[in-house]
Amino acid sequence: MPEVLPHREEHRSEIEKTLEPLLKGFRPQPLLLHGPSGTGKTSLATDIAEDLASESTNLKTCYVNCWIDYSRFRALYSIVQQIDSPLLIHRKGTPTDELIERFERVLKQSRCIVILDEVDQLRDKDTLYMLARQQVGLIFIADAPDALLDASMRTRSRLGATQRVGFKAYSVDELLSILRERARLALQPGSFSESDLRAIAESAGGDARRAIETLRLAASRAEREHHKELASIDVRRSIPEARRLSDQRGISKLNSHQRVLYSIVQEFKEISSADLYRHYYDQVAEPVKVRTLRNYLQKLSYAGFVRASGTGRWRVYSLAE
């Protein structure tokens, strides 16, 4: 990771300004960082949290991936493990109430920044009600700006006004500058060309993670082929491979309901929202409500798996190219 995340200076300033009250003993507004994959949300959030913790003697930080720790217990367990002594907690048989007590005990002596990545995957959003405390700075990360809409009114009221910070996909020129710096640090001088880096930047769809992955794959391929520099064929063959790996990562993060929706769109290539809902309810034994389905489809759209056109009953979903 670079010491300074490029092209995210304004985002950094806004996030730091929002968290500033925490350092003075006041509760800051919760933050929701939203935008497509590979736009620096998680990297920037963790970097800022680490910087603030290094400047304060009583500020603890923790990071939770809600796709992995999706239940109330697992999320709380992960948080307490990171801010309290892990030797004192045994996952099996540790009741949720004990985790809450340990969390509250830590907050009597320390402030805390809690980063909840993939927050839309958290099954029990009322967990956020418990986390919204005076000594806690909350940073939520998601693809969509309305990732918290399915939280109860009680929880949303407790959170108060959430500061939304939108991350747009990187432009080709921004990706090109990111790739130049990575190539400068990782590859031999003169072993790569500006045209090859631009080809990678243009192929990545604004996703820095995918662009960097493509560069890595191309360099590895060039080494295997004993090329002294990146050849255009190394880049051309690495572009679809990086896209495939990116898609696999995205699909692996979908829950079972989202995978059913995606498989239906895959089967029909293009389908109206009414028909999509009908096929979903035919296939799933314990379906979710229509409102939750809309949220799931929005996540699939933001993640780049499907495209949506039209509104209301005339909305049509199709596979993204």
Residue pairs with C-beta under 8 A, 6 or more apart in sequence:
1 43
1 47
2 181
5 12
5 40
5 43
5 44
5 47
6 174
6 177
6 178
6 181
7 40
7 170
7 174
7 177
7 178
8 40
8 44
8 167
11 33
11 40
11 44
11 165
11 167
12 44
12 48
14 163
14 165
15 31
15 33
15 44
15 45
15 48
15 139
15 165
16 48
16 52
18 28
18 29
18 31
18 163
19 28
19 31
19 48
19 52
19 113
19 137
20 28
21 27
21 28
22 28
22 52
22 59
22 111
22 113
22 135
22 136
22 137
23 52
23 55
23 56
23 59
23 111
25 111
25 135
26 134
27 132
27 133
27 134
27 135
27 136
27 137
28 137
29 160
29 161
29 162
29 163
30 132
30 137
30 138
30 139
30 140
30 159
30 160
30 162
30 163
31 137
31 138
31 139
31 140
31 162
31 163
31 164
31 165
32 119
32 140
32 141
32 142
32 145
32 147
32 148
32 162
32 163
32 164
32 165
33 41
33 44
33 45
33 139
33 140
33 141
33 142
33 165
33 167
34 41
34 141
34 142
34 143
34 144
34 145
34 147
34 164
34 165
34 166
34 167
35 41
35 143
35 166
35 167
35 168
35 169
36 143
36 167
36 168
36 169
36 206
36 207
36 302
36 303
36 304
37 143
37 207
37 209
37 246
37 250
37 303
37 304
38 169
38 170
38 204
38 206
38 207
38 208
38 209
38 210
38 211
38 246
39 167
39 168
39 169
39 170
39 206
39 207
39 208
40 167
40 208
41 141
41 167
42 115
42 117
42 141
45 115
45 117
45 139
45 141
46 61
46 63
46 115
49 61
49 63
49 113
49 115
49 139
50 61
52 59
52 61
52 113
53 59
53 60
53 61
53 113
56 111
58 109
58 110
58 111
59 110
59 111
59 112
59 113
60 82
60 83
60 106
60 110
60 111
60 112
60 113
61 82
61 83
61 112
61 113
61 114
61 115
62 78
62 79
62 82
62 83
62 112
62 113
62 114
62 115
63 82
63 115
63 117
64 75
64 78
64 79
64 114
64 115
64 116
64 117
65 117
65 118
66 75
66 116
66 117
66 118
66 119
66 120
66 121
66 122
67 117
67 118
67 121
67 253
68 74
69 75
69 77
69 78
70 121
70 122
70 123
71 123
71 124
72 96
72 123
72 124
72 126
72 127
73 96
73 99
75 116
75 122
75 127
76 96
76 99
76 100
76 103
76 127
76 130
77 89
77 91
77 94
77 99
79 99
79 103
79 114
79 131
80 89
80 99
80 102
80 103
80 106
81 89
83 103
83 106
83 110
83 112
84 102
84 103
84 105
84 106
88 102
89 99
89 102
100 130
103 130
104 133
106 112
107 133
107 134
107 135
107 136
110 135
111 135
111 136
111 137
112 135
112 136
112 137
113 136
113 137
113 139
114 131
114 136
114 137
114 138
114 139
115 139
115 141
116 122
116 128
116 138
116 139
116 140
116 141
117 141
118 141
118 142
118 253
119 140
119 141
119 142
119 147
119 148
120 142
120 143
120 144
120 147
120 148
120 295
120 299
121 253
121 255
122 128
125 148
125 150
125 151
125 152
125 155
126 151
126 152
126 154
126 155
128 138
128 148
128 151
128 155
128 158
128 159
129 152
129 154
129 155
129 158
129 159
131 138
132 138
132 155
132 158
132 159
132 160
138 159
140 147
140 148
140 162
143 299
143 302
143 303
144 295
144 298
144 299
144 302
145 164
145 166
146 295
146 298
147 295
148 156
148 159
148 162
149 295
150 291
150 292
150 295
151 159
168 206
169 205
169 206
169 207
170 178
170 204
170 206
170 207
170 208
170 211
171 206
172 198
172 201
172 202
173 201
175 200
175 201
175 204
175 206
175 208
175 211
176 197
176 198
176 201
178 208
178 211
178 212
179 197
179 200
179 201
179 211
179 212
179 215
180 197
182 212
182 215
183 192
183 197
183 215
186 219
187 219
187 230
190 229
191 222
191 228
191 229
191 230
192 229
192 230
193 229
193 230
196 218
196 230
196 232
196 235
197 215
199 232
199 235
199 236
199 239
200 211
200 214
200 215
200 218
200 235
200 238
200 239
201 211
203 211
203 214
203 239
203 242
203 243
204 210
204 211
204 214
204 242
205 304
207 246
209 246
210 242
210 243
210 246
213 242
213 245
213 246
214 235
214 238
214 239
214 241
214 242
215 238
217 238
217 241
217 242
218 230
218 234
218 235
218 237
218 238
219 230
219 234
221 234
221 237
221 238
222 229
222 230
222 231
222 234
225 231
225 234
227 234
247 305
250 303
250 304
250 305
251 259
251 262
251 305
254 262
254 300
255 296
257 280
257 284
257 287
257 288
257 292
257 293
257 296
258 296
258 299
258 300
260 280
260 283
260 284
261 276
261 280
261 293
261 296
261 297
261 300
262 300
262 305
262 306
264 271
264 276
264 279
264 280
264 283
265 271
265 276
265 300
265 305
265 306
265 317
265 318
265 319
266 319
268 275
269 318
269 319
270 316
270 317
270 318
270 319
271 279
271 316
271 317
271 318
272 313
272 314
272 315
272 316
272 317
273 297
273 313
273 315
273 316
273 317
274 313
276 297
276 317
277 290
277 293
280 287
280 293
281 287
288 296
297 306
297 308
297 317
300 306
301 307
301 308
304 320
305 319
305 320
306 317
306 318
306 319
306 320
307 317
307 318
307 319
307 320
308 315
308 316
308 317
309 315
309 316
309 318
310 316
